[in-house]
Amino acid sequence: MSKFEPTRRGVCKFCAKDAPIVDYKDIPTLQKFSSAQGKMFGRKKLGTCAKHQRLIKQAVKRARFLGLLRYIGR
């Protein structure tokens, strides 16, 4: 089981005990939260809580602004 598969329905992946911290420099992790077209997935699809979804959104926006992530897909 990978790090981002939920163990139980409705449990946030980042609220877990040994969860990674949301960071704009962690590009492989942030790419898992966006589609091939560059759109971010919603909370229901990701299984994150509202607090961590906001942190992910902010990290993706920062990474896009700095040129680490693309605004649109390939």
C-alpha positions in Angstrom: 0.0 0.0 0.0 1.4 3.4 -1.0 1.6 6.3 1.4 -1.3 8.2 -0.1 -3.9 5.4 -0.1 -6.4 5.8 2.6 -6.5 3.1 5.2 -10.1 3.9 6.2 -12.8 5.8 4.4 -12.9 9.4 5.6 -9.5 9.5 7.2 -7.2 12.3 6.0 -3.8 11.1 4.8 -2.0 14.1 6.3 -3.7 13.8 9.7 -2.1 10.4 10.2 0.7 9.9 12.7 3.7 9.6 10.3 2.3 11.7 7.5 4.4 13.9 5.3 4.2 17.7 5.7 2.7 19.7 2.9 5.5 21.6 1.2 5.6 23.5 -2.1 9.1 22.1 -2.7 7.9 18.5 -2.6 7.0 18.3 -6.3 6.4 14.5 -6.6 3.9 14.6 -3.8 2.1 17.7 -5.3 1.9 16.1 -8.7 -0.2 13.3 -7.2 -2.9 15.9 -6.3 -3.4 17.2 -9.8 -4.7 15.6 -13.0 -2.9 15.2 -16.3 -4.5 18.5 -17.5 -3.1 20.3 -14.5 -6.4 20.6 -12.5 -6.3 19.9 -8.8 -8.4 17.0 -7.5 -11.2 17.7 -5.1 -11.4 16.7 -1.4 -13.6 13.8 -2.0 -11.3 12.2 -4.6 -8.2 12.9 -2.5 -9.7 12.0 0.9 -8.1 15.0 2.7 -9.7 17.1 5.4 -10.5 20.8 4.7 -7.5 22.1 6.6 -5.0 20.0 4.6 -6.8 20.6 1.3 -6.3 24.3 1.8 -2.6 23.7 2.5 -2.2 21.6 -0.6 -3.9 24.3 -2.7 -1.6 26.9 -1.4 1.5 24.7 -1.9 0.4 24.0 -5.5 -0.1 27.7 -6.2 3.3 28.6 -4.8 5.0 25.8 -6.8 3.2 27.0 -10.0 4.3 30.6 -9.4 7.9 29.6 -8.9 7.8 27.5 -12.0 8.2 24.1 -10.3 4.8 22.9 -11.5 3.0 23.6 -14.7 -0.2 25.6 -14.9 -1.6 23.3 -17.6 -0.9 19.7 -18.6 1.3 18.4 -21.4 
